Amino acid sequence: METGAQYGGVDSGTAGTYGAKPAIRRSGDGGRVTSDGVEREVDVPKAVRADKLAQGLGWFSIGLGTAQILAPRAMSRLVGVEDADGNKGLMRFLGVREIAAGVGLLMDPKPTGFAAARVAGDTMDLALLVKTMANPENNRARALLAGAVVAGVGVLDAYATEQLKVTTPKVDAAKQADGLRVKKSVTVNRPVEEVYAHWRNFENLPRFMKHLDSVQNTGENTSRWSAGSSQGMSVHWDVQLVEDQPNKLLSWRTVGVSDITGHGRVEFTPAPGNRGTEVRAVIEYQVPGGAVGNRLARIFRDIPGVKVENQLNIFKQIMELGEEVHSDSSIHKGPYPGQPSRDSAQLARQASA
């Protein structure tokens, strides 16, 4: 699911953002880019691949630069330069450049600039190799082979630069909040058509999904969901209905850029023996990391008085009885077994004694 800032930050009009730190990328649809000041939807698998490519190029750059600094004459001969002594200074300079770029690729949360610097360095290296091949005293075969290798690495550098432009900062898996997956079924003693119609209007969902504050339909197949007020925050995300088979299936997912991402799928089938409708739901949420994400995770896992996994039971009560069933004791929050508390039972026993 996604919020006004989406699966990556709290709505700026309510709780603010996560300070100056880069957003953490989540799994699932959507994401948030903050280091360049632009929010956009992110292809997360693509972003993860870009991170891995940048890391690989970073280690390659450090290894190459170290060899150029420690063994400049050998590296010069390797690329076909016979005048090794006269090029020691240049080779070491190239080594320092490589190490600087490599450290940047590994350390910067969004190393687009360092990847672009490597592209410029590749262009410089190719120009030097062309000059090397123009000198008949050098080994042209080695220079040509070195040029092919530099060109190949240059293609990777250019590709990494383009990919890093549209990704969020690097994933910090240790700081990510755990996702929530609810998979549950319940039999509702009502016709399939009625059960489907009630769920199809997403504005009904907060009646039994207690982690939701509200759902507002924004279009025929789109809606805006809100949560977090019980924890003193407010997050919002946009949802699109992606599959709608009347009286059979509903499927949705978050879209856009927001703090929460997720998707859900609910199947409706006639229960055996004319017992109504069997509802099977699979709902997944992913919240951001950090203190705010942990607070949101608690909301989505265990609303005061009711486990998220039990919310289908509330749906069953609403469909069969027209309302949510509560205990007759006001000390309980949310649905609770229809029986008095221990204190009430003890007082009743004392009164009858």
Summary of the structure (lengths in Angstrom):
residues: 353
radius of gyration: 29.8
end to end distance: 56.3
largest distance: 114.5
contacts: 1176
relative contact order: 0.15
helix: 47%
strand: 18%
